[in-house]
Amino acid sequence: MKPLAHVLFALILAALQSALVRWAGGGSWSVLLLAACIVYLGLHGGNVDGSVGAAGIGYVLDLVTDSPKGLMTFLAVLLFVVVRSVNAGLDVRGRGGFALLSGAGALVLSLGALVLTRLTSPAESAPGLGLVPRMIVEAILTALAAPLLYSGLRLVDRLFHREEHGLLR
């Protein structure tokens, strides 16, 4: 049930993100807020719940970005595994670390999609490397917006957290 709540939160967030980007910038810039959701699952989710939630968020990304089906799902689960690995070696706590990791996650998703699309598309229709500066701006904007999402993601987690009564209660 918890992965479904994260996917529904990501779906609502994707709708708000697309409306905000369209209204505020007219599509001249972008932000990848769903990368922050995947990073959060990598930091705080369990192995099964987190990977299922990451796959669901990746599918939402597939629908929103109009990418080949399965591309963003694969990259989202890959990002989840990378964040789990980073979290095992480093202690990422607080909003600052979350923001940096979310920005890096957005860059991983964007660059991964670019590389895989270039490898599988015909040369005349493959995306160019001229998109890399836009991806870097997207990663920076995602890192700046990630601390605001942290509270919402914690709220989704608290909906499913049960207090265990110990001896002192």
Buried (B, 14 or more C-beta within 10 A) or exposed (E): EBBEBBBEBBBEBBEEBEEEBEEEEEEEEBBBBBBBBBBBBBBBBEEEBBBBBBBBBBBBBBEBBEBBEEBBBBBBBBBBBBBBEBBEEEEBEEBEBBBBBBBBBBBBBBBBBBEBBEEEEEEEEEEEEEBEEEBBEBBBBBBEBBBEBBEBBEEBBEEEEEEEEEEEE
